[in-house]
């Protein structure tokens, strides 16, 4: 009888724990089952594509020469990215909202087709949309609403089905999900590519990782023991007066002058002043890399020539990324490392390291729109800022 009671108690506690953790959030038609057909998303999935562009496809469909068997069931979803800077995505309402502050696990099977034949709107010719792309997953409050990126993959290069696992940590109570194909990032030139999606799981609540409490900064000791005993109370107002000059200086400061893609080595000495910014949008790096490409050397050598002719000038190399929806941390690190690569190039050629600082600004200071290829190219740049003169 005692064993029976303990067993019942164990099951009761287990059921309570499962209930506290929450029921899974389910998708409707998670394996994208439907009749194979072009330009029609699977049943219960909503097209979120660009106006004037064809909707996603239910595969395998001989129209596109896509022949891969499904990972689950009979059909799967095909999403493409295009060389005219458009891409495909689908959305649906969740069985219940994700909850802010909770964590979830999700998995989906992904692959790439080596053949995905369609017509390019850029060339009006048949093209093979076979270049690797990636999957991005968003949460939102309506169809196609991309409030927050829940996760993304690396480029899907595998041609066999592979399960990809995600951990979602929503920042809001999102009731819709968006699945989106996207380019390799940073994207310099849009291209034709595809991803295949099948066998999506439920979105299962899981315990969040334990958050390590940050140690609060030590409280400053009272200032009275540090300072000598108050000898003259009238000195108290004087402690506030040094604050005033910097304020006057800040308000009087003129914004730094910016010149773009000029021959920096030809600048006149009279043109140089603290805060002057020289912008270079023709210094290039390999995608998601700090490796400088060969096209960049003329501009880099021009910067080196300028610093050699002006040995008292101290500069900051500033790195900037475009505004594609990578995390701020990622963009900050990438821009900082790219700026460091430029600084190292100049130092190796003989410029003193004391004269070359570097800093990454991430995607926080765009100079153009991020909605076009040309705009993103301008935003992804290197700037040389004159910090001081070593007199």
MOBEL-V273374 format. One record per helix or strand of 2 or more residues. SS is the DSSP state (@ for helix, = for strand). FROM is the first residue (numbers start at 0). TO is the last residue. If there is no record, write none. Layout:
<<SS:FROM:TO> <SS:FROM:TO>>
This chain:
<<@:1:20> <=:45:46> <=:56:58> <@:61:63> <=:75:80> <=:88:92> <=:102:110> <=:116:118> <=:125:127> <=:130:131> <=:133:139> <=:147:151> <=:161:167> <=:175:181> <=:192:197> <=:202:205> <@:222:225> <@:234:251> <=:257:259> <@:263:265> <@:268:270> <=:276:279> <@:293:308> <=:312:319> <@:327:347> <@:352:354> <=:355:359> <@:372:378> <=:380:388>>
